[in-house]
Amino acid sequence: MALLLGRCSLRLVSRGYQRGNGFRQAVFIPAALRRYQSTSPPPPGPNSAAGVQLRRYQEECITSILEHLKKGNKRLGVSLATGSGKTVIFTQLIGRIPPRNSTADQTMIIVHRKELVEQAAYHCRLAYPNKTVEIEMGNNKASGAADITIASIRSLLSKDRIKKFDPSRFKLVLVDEAHHIVSPSYRETMAYFGLDTPSKDSPALVGVSATFFRLDGLRLGAAIDHIVYHKDYVDMIEERWLSDAVFTTVKSHANLDKVRKDRYGDFALGQLSKAVNTPTSNNITVRAWLANASDRKSTLVFCVDTAHVRSLTETFRQHGIDARYITASTPAQVRNEQLQAFKNREYPVLLNCGLFTEGTDIPNIDCVVLARPTRSKSLLIQMIGRGLRLYPGKKDCHIIDMVATLRTGVISTPTLFGLDPDEALTKARVKDLEARRDNPPPTAPDSSSDALAAAGEDSISLTFTKYDSIFDLLMDSRSDQHIRSISRYAWVRVDDHRYVLAGKAGWITIERDATEQLFIVRSVQTIEEQDGDRSFRTRPRVIARAPDLEHAVRAADTFASRHFGERAVGLWQAWRRAPATPAQLQLLNKRKLRPQEIKPGELTRGQANDIITKLRFGTKRRFENEHKRLRREAMEREKFEELRTREDVKVGPLNASAAQS
């Protein structure tokens, strides 16, 4: 059921009496949903409110939440893919949680967008026809006494509107798109309801999101203690709760080298637009769509900003394609009309910027074009998720990713499957990508040193056979390129899945834990004694655990900026470009890294510093062990080849040695 969730007008619909105070209460219903109001809900089933039949995983999710609440865990997170019915789950959850202290039975649902408020109100009304539902948003002001209140976070904190709600009367606070929950506005709201720290005397908190991670490094653990259920979009596709997807990557030729990062770690939109919104890139994007998806009926294109939307729309039209666009500045009536026409498949391509990444239900989308590069895994998943909802007659959704290059730190669709960000995909299905990740093609042992093989989303593996010396290996900075595209600091990779950032104040390591499938961030600090003559090092201590390299780097960089100083570890520091010091050259030449000495002027201070760090943390030992392994494999291959060639049958005379045997 496709619901129009644009800037809908709201209608006031009278509802039943609220228990205990005898006045008629109202619920606001989006105008676009009025046609569903006359539908009488079926009788309640045994495991659902208002007879809604839950999917198996939805029931599993609710059961897991209830079990954790019984154990006394109060701040819970639920991770579910876009299109999984998160709104249905948390509205159904409301009736399954008993009153707190026998009397507190109110529920607060907090969201951050108008469309999400309207969607939640609609589902709550269907699920609980006998409960009062109010909205706190803009000009709509709740009484504070309703059974269920849906509030926009902005309105809730405006002019002390939150103070009408008595925290002692609430049993449950639900947060939609809960990856926002550690932002200042949400933290202030959580503190008001007594949820800023774990407490027995507080409502339950349940946060629901498709992307429980943040690019800016803020720790969700500051607001949520337990993720109690997880089902990502790959699981949902395999179990056929979501549409299948095929992925194609296309080189956009956009030069992002000079695009700076914003305060959240993603690309700054102004500079990104200038880099991406060029005639060349726009023409490549349209030609990629024509070549791969011109038969698709409903394509949603994600752009950088309004200027990019307009230019790319015009490029589509120049190629004879009926393409239209919607932005935040589009008048509400025009926006709703264009969106409804797109849902009716009256035209094939809809372009937007920043509107449809969260809380939008357009299930007929069968192609998504990612014309907006991003460093945010969360944003990438949100954009892809727009096309994964089921729809009658829809076989799959084609994701066309206009990718840049590895060195810019772009998160692309291959990285979601643990593949090299630059790996080319052509109509690859999910199961194919998983197979490619789990069984990468073998790399020939005698291949050149610049052969790169995917080693998971966190790193790049290099073969070593063509390095003439340890010095050549240490000088090769390509293995550091990926992590330096994520960080502004001078990280070096010293082993597979192991990285080091070193300075005078100590060092930080990031290392993958194979048993926990996490990246562990540890620090060792150098402490100077008061007289300044002696120093000592602290024991290694864990400062963060993260699900992938990107988030581990965010946590490590935050620690480094506070304790190491920008001058010591910043990649951009001028001292790194100065010639290597005599002390550095003397130290390196003592290690006999190559037959001839390293001469002044051959290295910069930064290069020498990186080599010394790699030597301190085991790269030389790794190099030597790798060569031993390769020599053993070479001997085994020679024996095998000798045996194999003996069995070859060739037309012509036998050689002399064979004739004598």
Buried (B, 14 or more C-beta within 10 A) or exposed (E): EBBBBBBBEBBEEEBEEBEEEEEEBBBBBBEBBEEBEEEEBEEEEEBBBBEBEBBEBBBEBBBBBBEBBEEEBBBBBBBBBBBBBBBBBBBBBBBBBEEBEEEBBBBBBBBBBBBBBBBBBBBBBBBBBEBBBBBBBEEBEBBBBBBBBBBBBEBBBEEEBBEEBEBBBBBBBBBBBBBBBBBEBBBBBBEBBBBBEEEEEBBBBBBBBBBBBBBBBBBBBBBBBBBBBBBBBBBBBEEEBBBBBBBBBBBBEBBBEEBEBBEBBBBEBBBBBBBBBBEEBBBBBBEBBEEBBEEBBBBBBBBBBBBBBBBBBEBBBEEEBEBBBBBEEBEEEEBBEBBBEBBEEEBBBBBBBBBBBBBBBBBBBBBBBBBBBBBBBBBBBBBBBBBBBEBEEBEBBBBBBBBBBBBBBBBBBBBBBBBBBBBEBEBBBBEBBBEBBEEBEEEEEEEEBEEBBBBBBBBBBBBBBBBEBBBBBBBBEBBBBBBBBBBBBBBBBBBBBBBBBBBEBBBBBBBBEEEEEBBBBBBBBBEEEEEEEEEEEEEBEEBBBBBBBBBBBBBBBBBBBEBBEEEBBBEEBEEBEEBBBEEBBEBBBEBEBBEEEBEEEBBBBBBBBBBBBBBEBBBBEBBEEBBEEBEEEEEEEEEEEEEEEEEEEEEEEEEEEEEEE
